[in-house]
Amino acid sequence: MSEGKIIVGLDIGTTKVACIVGRKAENGKIEILGYGKTISTGVKRGVVTNIFDTVEAIKTAVKEASDQSGVEINRVSVGIAGQHIKSLQHRGVLMRDYHETEITEAELERLRNDTFKINMTPGEEIIDVIRQDTYVDGELASNPVGMLGSKIEANFHVIIGQTSAAKNIVKCIESAGLEMDYMILEPIASAQAVLDEEEKDAGVVLVDIGGGTTDIAIFKDKKIQHTAVIPFGGNIITEDICTGCSIIKHYAEEVKVKFGSALASENRDDEVVSIPGIRGREPKEISFKNLAHIIQARLEEIFDLVNYEIQKAKSENQLIAGIVLTGGGALMTHIQQLAEFKTGLEVRIGYPNEHLNQNTVKEMSSPMYSTGIGIVIETIARLEHDEHLQASKTTQREQTKPQTGSETAGATAIVPETTENNDEQEENTTKKRKKKGIDLKKIVTSLTDFFGPDNID
């Protein structure tokens, strides 16, 4: 894809709706032209629960991004997440008609598109299909394009979601006056923003802790191995603080962000924060250590579920690069140490700044924007793939186009006979057939005369 094409990524989250306008610069980095953000009230745990509130939030975020970037926004790529998301492995097979011709990108795409046709449970649909390993005549091929063979096989990572959830997102986009380019699974997008190829090759787990969900993506040998969505995020920690400290949600979120910690042992008993009382009631004092106990308990549960997904993917001993934490929840103090203690793996915080141009606003380097930036990066990659695929199809059509006599060097042109000659030849053939065959009309006449009334006694 030519540099400079403007891409818009829309992250419809549980706590915020973020719209990011960007393009690919000459150095391969992403240049952010503008962004907009607003509070999300129509989404719960990654699923749209109020169409009207979500549409209004989208309009607000898009307008802010449009005003800041000076770009009229008509098309967006959007992320999808939620507890309904699940994945499975599928193996596809394609038998080639002409095994002596080179394998093309179009054939691989046809094999991928066939995977979308597999039967799903009613109410579910395939969101995306990602090719993993490819085999040509039973042999593993890192890049089968250009090879010869009679059979292509491939393993696919199939991402499945609820049809209603996907359609509600599309409805929100259309109701906001926009068109959709791609619907991208959010952990795939976040991985594009914070992981590098070396980590994906060595084996790594991406853990994106958002407001309503925690998204997981496991990579090995530069291929996606497993994806999952845990229905817990930062919001449930806020609710725990509301219940445990008997304070309203607004103050619970504020003390979590400003004074929260993932390790109670790192806080002292004499450190307290005073919360104003409701309508003249006495203010409440909350110790940092008690606050940390509440946060730690919920984060331990989340990391236990992360461990479960790692074991489910059978990747326990294959994750040399450990875990990369991103999302707004990754900003919690001491969360890196807790994650290392609970999983036994090396942990780092993932920032999307390594894919961004140097002149990018500092706020966009925060982990909370990893998904939105990743949607822009993934959209650029998919557009480039589609352009390459279209060019491959055009080349293939030109190569298989039938050549005329003047274009075929050294070939003998066969000129068909005239219509008169053909008619004459057909008439002669008919006469010959009559001579060689039996005249049925004469036989019928003879039999009629023989059995006539004059010949019967």
N, C-alpha and C positions, 0 to 999 in steps of 0.2 A: 504494500500500500504506500502510495506517495506520502512523503512527510507533509504535515500541515493540515491533513483532514481532521476536522473537529469532531470529537466524540463526547457524548454525554452519558455519564453513569449515574444511576439513581439507586440509592440504598434506602429501602423502606424498612426501617427498623422498629423495634418495640418502643424505644425511648426517643428516637429522632428520625427524621427524614432528611437525607443529605443528597444534594445534587451537585455533581462535580463536572466541570467542563474542561477538557484537556485535549492535547494533540501530541503526536510523536515528533520530537525535535530531531534535528540533523544528527545529533550525537547518540540517538537511540533512546534518550531519556524522555520522560513524560513532562510536558510543560502544562502546568495548571493555569488556565486562563481566568477562571472564576469559580466560585462555589457558593452554595446557599444551604442553610440549615434551619430547621424548625422543629418544634416539639411534636412528637407523634402520639396521638391519643386514640387512633383507630386500629391499632395493631396490638395483639397480645401473643406473646411467645412466638413471634415470627409470622403469625397468621392474621390476615385482615379480618377484623370483627365489626368494623363500622366503615362502610364504603364512603359515606359523605365526609366524615372527618378526615379520612385518608386522602381523598381527592383534594380537599382544601389544603392539607399539609403539603401535598405534592405541588400544587399550584404556587404556594408561598415559596417553597424551596427553589422551584424552577425559576420563578420570577426574580428572586434574589440573585441566583447564579447568572441569569441572563443579563440583568442590569450591571452586574460586576464585570462580566466578560465582554459585554457589548455584542453578544451573539444571540440571534433569534433561535430559540430551541423548539424544534418540531419533533425530533426523534430521540429516543433514549434507550439504553440497555438497562435492565433492571435485575436485581438479585432476588433470589427466592430461598427461604429457609423454613424452619418449623419442625415440630416433632413428627409430622407426617412423612418427612423425607426418609427414604431408605434406599439401599443399593443392593445389587446382585451382580453376579458374574455370568456372562453368556459367551458361548463360543459359536462363531459363525463360519460357514464354509461357502466358497464360491468356486464352482467348476468352470474353467475357461474353455471357450469354444476353439480358440486358436492358441495353442500352447507355445507356438514358435514365435509369437509376437511378444513385445516387451510389456510388462505389467505397468499400468498407468495409475495415476492418482485417482482418476475417475472410477476405476474398478474398486479401489479401496473404499472410496466414498459410497459406492453402490453396496458394498458389503456392510458398511456401517448403517446405511439407510434401511437395509433389510432387517436390522436388529430392532428398529422402531415398530416392526410389524408383529413382534411376539405378543402373545395374549397376556392381558393384564387382568387383575381382579377388578370387578365392576367398581367404578368410583376412583380408580387410579389410572395414571397415565405416565408415560416415559417422558421425563424432563430433558434428559441429555444422555448421550452415549459417547463414551471416551474409549478410543482404541488403546490397548495395552501391547501385548506381544503379537507379532505377525509371523506366520509360517508359510513357506512356499514349498510344496511337495514334501511336507513333513519336516523341513529344516527351518530353524529359527532364522529370521531375516530382520536385521535392525532397520533396514530401509529397502523394502521390496520393489520400489519403483525402478524400472529399467531391467529387472531380472526376467528370466524366462521360466515358465512353469505351467502346469496344467491345473493345479489346485492351490487356492489361497485360503488359509485359515487364520482366524484372528480371535483373540480373547478381548472381550469388551467389558468395561465397567458401566453398568446401566443404573442410572439414577431415576428413582420413581417417586412420585408425589401424588397428593390428592388432586383430582381433576378440578374440584370446586375451588381449592386454594389457589391453583394456578390461574383459573378463569377469573377469580375475584381480583387478582393483581392486574390482569389484562384489562378488566373492566375499569379499574381505577385509572390506569394509564390513559385509556381512551376517553374516559369522562373528563380527564384533565386537559383534553384537546391535544394529546400526543400520540405518536406512533411508536411501536416497540421494535427495536432491532433484534435483540437477543434476550432470553431469560437465562440467567447464569446462577448456578448454585453458589451460595455465598462463601462457603469454605474454599471452593475452587478459586474464587475471586481473591479472597484474602491471601491465599497461598501465592498467587501471582504477585502480590504486592510486597510480601515480606520474606519469601524464600528465594534462595538462589539455586542454580542447577547443581552445584556441588552438594548441597544439603539434600536435595531430592534424590540424588544418586546414592548417597551414603545411607539414607533411611532417616526419615524425620516425621514427627507428628506436629501438625499445625493445630493449635487450640485457640479458637477465637471466642473470647468471653464477651458476649454482648449484653444488652439489657434484658432480653427475654429468653435467649437461648445461648448455648455454648456449642459452636460448630467445630467439627473434627474432620481433618483430612490427613490420611497417612500416605506417604510417598516412599518408594523404594525403586532403585534403578531408573530414576527419572520418570517413573510412571505412577499414576494414582492407583493405590491398592485398596483403599477403604474410605468411605465417607459416612458420617453420622451426625445427627443433631440431638443434643441433650436439652430437654425442656426446662433448664434452669440457667439463670444468668444473674446479672447485677440486681435486677428488680426484686428477686426473691430474697436477696440479702437485705435490701432495704425494708422489705416486709417483716423479716425476722427482727430487725432493729426496732421497728414500730411496736411489735408485740413484746419483745424482751425488755424494752426500756419504757414502754407506755408513752410514746411520743407520736406526734402526727407525722405523716409521710414526708412532708416538706422538710422538716428538721432532721428526720432520719436520713434522708438522702444527703443533706448538707454535712452532717457529722461523719457519715461514711466516707465522703470524698475528702474532707479536710483532715479528719483525725483517725480514720480507719486504718487497721493493720491486719495482716493475715496471720500474724504470730502473736499470741497473747504473751508469751514468755519475753518478748522484746519490749513490753510496756510495763510501767510502774504503777503501783496501786494509788499513789498520791497524785497522779495526773488525772485531772477531771475537766469536763466541759459542762457549762451551765446552759440548760435549755429553757427558754421562756415558757411560763405556764399559759394555759388557755384561758382567756377572758378573766384575767386578774388572779388566776391561781398561782400558787407558789412555784417558782422555777425549779427544775429538776437537775440534779447533778449526776452525770454519768461518767464513770471512770473509764479511762482509755483501755484498761486491761479487760474490763467486762465487755466493752464494745468489741475488742479484738476477739474475745472468746466466741461471741455470736458470729462474727464474720468468719473466723477460722473453722467453726463447725460446719457451716454451709459450704465453704470452699473445699474442705476435706471430702465432703459428699460428692462434689463435682469432680474432683480428681480421682475418686474411687470409680466413678462412671467412665472417666477417661481411660483408666487402667482396664476396665472391662472391655471397652471398644478395642484397645490394643491387643488384648488377649483374643478377642473375637476374630481379629484380622490375622492372628497367629504371627505377630510381628515383634514379640517380646525381645528377641535376641538379634534383631536386624536393624535397630534404630541407632546407628552410630552417631548421628547428629542430634539425637535426643528430641526435646520438645521446644517448639517456638510458641510463646504466648503472645497474642495480640488482641485487639479489641479494647473497648473502654475499661473492661475489668482487669486488663493487664497492668493498669496504672496503680493498682492497689499496692500499698507499701508491704514489703516482705513476701509478696506472692511468689516470687521466683524461688526463694528458699523453701517455702511450703511445698511447692510443686516438685522440687527435687527430692524432698523428704518423702513425699507420698508415692512418687513414681519410681524413684531410684535412677532417674535419667538426668542427663545434663539439660539445663533449661536456660533459655535466653529470651529477652523481650524483643518482639519483632516490630520494627518501625518501617514504614513505607518510604523513608527518605532516600534510600539507595537507588530507587527507580525514578526519583524526581530531579528536575533541573535545579541548579544551585540557586536560582532566583525565586524559587517557590516560597510562598508565605510559610513561616515557621509553624503555624497552627496545623497545616496540612500534614506535617510529619508525625502527628500524634497517632498512636495505634487505633484510636477510635475511628479514623478515616481509612483504615486499611481496606475495608470491604469496598467502599466507594471508589477508591483509586484502583483497586484490583479489577473492578468491573470495567473501568476505562481500559486498562492494560489488556484484559482478556478480550474485550470487544475489538481492539486493534489487531490482536493475534488472529481472531476469527475472520475478520474482514480480509486480512492478508491471505489466509488460507483459502477463502472463497474466491479471491481474485486469482490465486495460483491454480485452483481447481478449474476455474473457467478457462484460463489460458491452456491448461492441459487438455481440456475437452476440445477446444478449438484446434489445437495442434493435431489431436487424434483424428478429428473429422477431415482435416486437410490431407493427412497421410492416407486415409482410407477412401478418399474421394476417387471415383472411377475416372480413368484417363481416357481421352479421346484419341483417335488414330493419329492426329497431327502431333499430340503431346507424347506419344509412345515412340521413342527412338528405337529403330531396328526391328519393329514389330510389323507383321503383315496385316494390313487392314482387310477385313472381310466385307465385301460390298453385297448387300442383299439383292436378289433378282427382282425384276420389275413385277408389277401386279399382273400384267398380261401373261408373262411367262408362268407365274404361279397358277393362274386360272387354267391355262392350257395344260399344265402338268397335272392339275387336279382332275380335269376332264378325262385325260388319258388314263389316269389311275382308276377312275370309276369304270371306264370301258373294260379295262383288264379284269377288274373284279367281276364284272358281269359275265365275261367269257369264262373265267375260271369257276364261277359259282353256279348254283342251280337256280333256274328261273321258276320261282314258286308260283307265279301267276299262271303259267302254262299248266303246271301240275294240278292246280285247283280247278281250272277249266276242264281238263280231261276227266277228272273224277266226277265232276258235275254231269258231264255228258254220259258217263258210264252208268251212273245211278239214276239216270232220268227215267220217266214213266214208260218210254218206248222200249227200254231195255229190261224191264222187270216183267217176268212171266205172271 
